[in-house]
Amino acid sequence: MYQSTRDNKLRQFSFRLLHRIIVTEKKLLKFRLTDDATCTFCPHSDSIEHTFLDCSDIKSFYSEALVWFNHANDTEINFSNEQITFNEIPEFHQLSEYPRRRLHLFVILLKQHVYSLKCFDKKPTQKEFQLKC
């Protein structure tokens, strides 16, 4: 995490996510700051696990992002949502040091983007993703 970027906001976000101190609708309901604990993207109950692992919209967003990364970097990388969420990105022999660091940074940016969309109650779309990248 700390070798992927020098940006403190990205480091702080990764730290908060790995230590499970990200605010979700479930936590806001617990503190009575909201009346509803449903996910922004789907009708299921919101939690950290749901946001980054189980939500079908986020799963499709991750897969579209990996397709884009593979196309842009001429690679064939595939890994699970769990690996993305927990930064368990395996070592790929086809990647040299620079593209590997880019992949780690890309994964952190994906998660931060998902969380920022969730905070602003927006669903990730193909068009918006292309504009961000």
C-alpha positions as CSV (number, residue, x, y, z in Angstrom):
1,M,0.0,0.0,0.0
2,Y,2.7,2.5,0.9
3,Q,4.9,1.7,-2.0
4,S,2.1,2.1,-4.5
5,T,1.6,5.8,-4.0
6,R,2.9,8.8,-2.2
7,D,-0.6,10.4,-2.1
8,N,-1.6,10.7,1.6
9,K,-5.3,10.6,0.8
10,L,-5.0,7.3,-1.0
11,R,-2.8,5.9,1.8
12,Q,-5.3,7.0,4.4
13,F,-8.2,5.5,2.5
14,S,-6.4,2.2,2.1
15,F,-5.6,2.2,5.8
16,R,-9.2,2.9,6.8
17,L,-10.5,0.2,4.5
18,L,-8.1,-2.4,5.7
19,H,-8.9,-1.6,9.3
20,R,-12.6,-1.5,8.6
21,I,-13.2,2.1,9.7
22,I,-15.0,3.2,6.6
23,V,-18.4,4.8,7.2
24,T,-21.3,2.9,5.6
25,E,-25.1,3.3,5.7
26,K,-25.1,0.5,8.3
27,K,-22.9,2.5,10.6
28,L,-24.9,5.7,10.0
29,L,-28.0,3.9,10.9
30,K,-26.4,2.6,14.1
31,F,-25.6,6.2,15.1
32,R,-29.1,7.3,14.0
33,L,-27.8,9.6,11.4
34,T,-29.9,8.0,8.7
35,D,-33.2,6.2,8.5
36,D,-32.2,3.6,6.0
37,A,-29.3,1.1,5.7
38,T,-29.9,0.0,2.2
39,C,-27.1,0.1,-0.4
40,T,-26.9,3.1,-2.7
41,F,-26.5,0.8,-5.7
42,C,-28.9,-2.0,-5.0
43,P,-31.7,-2.9,-2.5
44,H,-29.6,-5.0,-0.2
45,S,-28.4,-4.0,3.3
46,D,-25.2,-1.9,3.2
47,S,-21.9,-2.9,5.0
48,I,-18.2,-2.8,4.1
49,E,-18.4,-6.4,2.9
50,H,-21.4,-5.6,0.7
51,T,-19.9,-2.4,-0.7
52,F,-16.6,-3.9,-1.8
53,L,-17.4,-7.6,-2.2
54,D,-21.0,-8.5,-2.6
55,C,-22.7,-5.7,-4.5
56,S,-23.5,-6.8,-8.1
57,D,-23.0,-3.3,-9.5
58,I,-19.6,-3.1,-8.0
59,K,-18.6,-6.5,-9.2
60,S,-19.4,-5.5,-12.7
61,F,-17.6,-2.2,-12.3
62,Y,-14.5,-4.1,-11.1
63,S,-14.6,-6.5,-14.1
64,E,-15.1,-3.6,-16.6
65,A,-12.2,-1.8,-15.0
66,L,-9.9,-4.9,-15.3
67,V,-10.9,-5.2,-19.0
68,W,-9.9,-1.6,-19.5
69,F,-6.6,-2.1,-17.6
70,N,-5.8,-5.2,-19.6
71,H,-6.5,-3.4,-22.9
72,A,-4.5,-0.3,-21.9
73,N,-1.5,-2.3,-20.7
74,D,-1.6,-5.3,-23.1
75,T,-2.0,-7.8,-20.3
76,E,-4.3,-10.7,-19.4
77,I,-4.8,-10.1,-15.6
78,N,-7.7,-11.6,-13.8
79,F,-8.3,-11.8,-10.1
80,S,-11.3,-12.0,-7.7
81,N,-13.1,-9.1,-5.9
82,E,-11.7,-10.4,-2.6
83,Q,-8.2,-10.0,-4.0
84,I,-9.0,-6.5,-5.1
85,T,-10.6,-5.5,-1.8
86,F,-7.9,-6.9,0.5
87,N,-4.9,-5.9,-1.7
88,E,-4.0,-9.6,-2.2
89,I,-2.8,-9.0,-5.7
90,P,-0.7,-12.0,-6.8
91,E,2.7,-11.5,-8.4
92,F,2.4,-11.7,-12.2
93,H,5.5,-12.8,-14.0
94,Q,4.4,-11.0,-17.1
95,L,4.6,-7.6,-15.4
96,S,7.8,-5.8,-14.7
97,E,8.1,-3.5,-11.7
98,Y,6.6,-0.3,-13.2
99,P,3.3,-2.0,-14.5
100,R,3.0,-3.9,-11.2
101,R,3.1,-0.7,-9.2
102,R,0.6,0.8,-11.7
103,L,-1.7,-2.1,-11.1
104,H,-1.5,-1.6,-7.3
105,L,-2.3,2.1,-7.7
106,F,-5.1,1.3,-10.1
107,V,-6.7,-1.0,-7.6
108,I,-6.5,1.5,-4.8
109,L,-8.0,4.2,-7.1
110,L,-10.8,1.8,-8.0
111,K,-11.8,1.2,-4.4
112,Q,-11.6,4.9,-3.6
113,H,-13.7,5.7,-6.6
114,V,-16.4,3.2,-5.5
115,Y,-16.5,4.7,-2.1
116,S,-16.7,8.3,-3.4
117,L,-19.6,7.3,-5.7
118,K,-21.3,5.6,-2.7
119,C,-20.9,8.8,-0.6
120,F,-22.4,10.9,-3.4
121,D,-25.2,8.4,-4.1
122,K,-24.2,7.7,-7.7
123,K,-24.0,4.5,-9.6
124,P,-20.9,3.8,-11.6
125,T,-21.5,3.8,-15.3
126,Q,-19.4,2.8,-18.2
127,K,-19.3,6.4,-19.5
128,E,-18.3,7.9,-16.2
129,F,-15.6,5.3,-15.7
130,Q,-14.2,6.1,-19.1
131,L,-14.2,9.8,-18.2
132,K,-12.4,9.2,-14.9
133,C,-9.6,7.0,-16.5
